[in-house]
Amino acid sequence: MTVESLIIFLLIGALAGWLAGVIVKGFGFGLVGNIIIGILGAFIAGYLFPALNVSLGAGIIASILHATIGAVLLLLVVRVIKRA
């Protein structure tokens, strides 16, 4: 992995985590929290989307959407678990 791809990976994770935080809770989680949530969301969506035969396309915008949807799902599950 090159330095440029690592920076893009972290930026997409941060943006996806921030978007998911805004959608689900109404605020972000700080830079590190957003990156972690975005990266975990990308892994979740990377597992679920192929299993459901869903494709958002390729490119940076699709990657951000992909990671954001996964991060929103992650935050919703965490919210349900916290309420229980």
N, C-alpha and C positions, 0 to 999 in steps of 0.2 A: 504494500500500500504506500503510495507516494504521499508526500506532505500535502499536496494540493487536494488529493482525494480525501485525506483525513480531515482537512479543514472543511470541505464541502459536506462530508458526513456529519461533522459536529454542527455546522450551520443548519442543515436540514433538520437534525434532531432538535436543536434549540427552537427553531421556528415552529416545528410541528408540536413540540411540547407546550410552547406558549399559546398557540392557537387552540389546542385541546384544553388548556387551562382557562382560556377566555370562554370557550364554548360551554364547558361543564361547570366550572366554579365561579367564573366571573373575573379571575385574575390569574397571573402567572405564578410560577413557583421559584423564581430566581433563575439565574443562568444555568447553574449546575443541575437543578431540579428539572428545568425544561429540557435539557439535553438528555437526561436519564429517561424521562417520561417519553420523549420523542423517539429515542432509540428502542426502548421497550415496545412502544407502539408499532414501530416499523417491524420488529420481530413478530409481534402478534398478528399484524395484518399480513405479513409474509407467510405465515402459517395458514391463516384462515382463508385468504382470498383464493389461493390455488385450490384449496379443498372445496370451495363453493363455486369454482369456475368463474371467478370475477377478475377482470383485468381493467386497469385504469390507463394503460398505455405505458409509454416510456418517457424519460426525460426528468428534469428537475421538478417541474410542477406536479407531475404524476407521483414522484417520490414524496413530495411534501404532502400531497393529499393522502397517499397511502399511509404514511407515518402518522398523520393527524387522525385519520379514522381509527387506526389501531390504538392510538393514545387516548382518544375519546372513549373507546370501548374499555380500555384499562381503567380510566378514571371512574367510569360508571360502575364497573365491578367493585372497585375499591370503595366507592360511596355506598353501595349496597351492603358490602361486608361491614363497614363502619357502623351502619344503622342497626345491624343485627346484634 
